[in-house]
Amino acid sequence: MSSDVHSNVNVDDSLDEFEQFVVSKTSGATNLSATSELDMYLEENLLPRARDFDILNWWKTNGVKFPTLQKMARDILAIPVSTVASESAFSSSGKLINPHRNRLHHTTVEALMCSRRWLWNEANDTCSTSDGIQTCPSILDEEDDQDDRDSK
């Protein structure tokens, strides 16, 4: 009876090793198919440029050929695109906050506007213009001046 128990343990150990082997081979096959899918996609002919091209419809149609890439495209294309350039978003010539740009808290907008104004004034006070070229001192210039004074 004890030899039967001992032989069952050995069989179970062998099956565990076999299951690990199958899992390692299966995961390798998945990676191979994903690589092949990417290669197939990259080997596709380029589509001509068109203003009315519908990328979502293209992925819906071609998702059968590229299921993994379709899922990746769905995740990436779901990211909202900013329609406002950062410079125009904080332009003092126009409205900063309107119904389309109301995500920032008013104290944050105020802090950004003040910081911009302070930095602008500081730069204008310390910069000089000569022949239409504006030069501003940097921290490296200050270190060079200090080194010159120390060496004398």
DABEL-V64419 format. One record per helix or strand of 3 or more residues. SS is the DSSP state (H for helix, E for strand). FROM is the first residue (numbers start at 1). TO is the last residue. If there is no record, write none. Layout:
# DABEL-V64419
ss=SS from=FROM to=TO
ss=SS from=FROM to=TO
This chain:
# DABEL-V64419
ss=H from=2 to=43
ss=H from=55 to=62
ss=H from=67 to=77
ss=H from=86 to=89
ss=H from=106 to=126
ss=E from=127 to=130
ss=E from=133 to=136
ss=H from=139 to=151
